[in-house]
């Protein structure tokens, strides 16, 4: 899988959980 795809999926998961992406450092 492309790194960009992985980052996008992780980012979407974090948003669903309600966490701030910048806070996690991802």
N, C-alpha and C positions, 0 to 999 in steps of 0.2 A: 504493500500500500504506500501511496505517496505521503511524505511527511506533512504536506499541507492538508491532505484529507484527514490525517490523524489529528492534527491540531484543531481542525474544524469540528470534528466529532467530539473531542474532549471539551472544546469551548461550549458546544451546544449542551453537553451533559452538565457542565458547571452551571450554565444559565438555567437549566431545568431544575437543578437542585436549589438555585437561588443564591449561589455564591458569587463573589466578585472575582472575575478572572485576574485582575491586577493584584488582588490580595494573595492569591495562590502562587503568583509568579509564573503562571503558565502563559 
